[in-house]
């Protein structure tokens, strides 16, 4: 993550973003005074302080800040965003939120404005002087900002209610998977927790996403395994155990079946890619898992 303070200026300022494929990231702006506008894709998002802007669709654009305006701006890489979103039930609502562009008014929200401002101050401080545990602290501060956005936007109600009963059940299934995929629940157990039959759960998933419940759970597990192989210092056996595999061989067979690559080979490929400055492919949280 990178961030900077928007200082008051006598002239309008313009920042471009996501112009180069290798630097595509999500953008965030907290405007504490003045006015601004973000142009992303074909959309224009106006801001009147106090307000929060999130540009999550990864399209090229620019931020135009009027003279005299103040606040903070930053851009968030995928790895930090994954950490900040986490693995709780509410994480699904955050995933729903972060691939979208929107502006949230903070008028009449003095306490929330202060919280987000303090988070930005903490982020700037940590970026200036990184210390042991800096990535963990940055993800925690970003999570506070994301949850604040979720509460302001009503993303939970939108994601559960906006598209009707089937969409709500699908969202609840995703939440249950997020909490229990490491426990290797059976599809029947998920269906029982939702109060529906396995046949209905299968129909909801295949109609809504085009994948079976089993495929969704397996892909979520494989996605987590890939993240840990890429970014964790744990051994392959430890990673397998942390994901509910008692036998390392079973974990290796599962990962190879899902990705076409053995865990050890995947880890070596990612290490070599990092040496050449190649980051992991960006993930769209809308298309979970």
PESUL-V393849 format. One record per run of one state. SS is the DSSP state (h for helix, s for strand, l for the rest). FROM is the first residue (numbers start at 1). TO is the last residue. If there is no record, write none. Layout:
SS/FROM/TO  SS/FROM/TO
This chain:
l/1/1  s/2/6  l/7/12  s/13/17  l/18/20  h/21/23  l/24/25  s/26/33  l/34/34  s/35/40  l/41/42  s/43/48  l/49/50  s/51/55  l/56/60  s/61/65  l/66/69  s/70/76  l/77/77  h/78/85  l/86/90  h/91/98  l/99/100  s/101/105  l/106/109  h/110/128  l/129/133  h/134/153  l/154/154  h/155/161  l/162/164  h/165/183  l/184/186  h/187/194  l/195/197  h/198/208  l/209/212  h/213/231  l/232/235  h/236/242  l/243/247  h/248/259  l/260/262  h/263/275  l/276/284  h/285/287  l/288/289
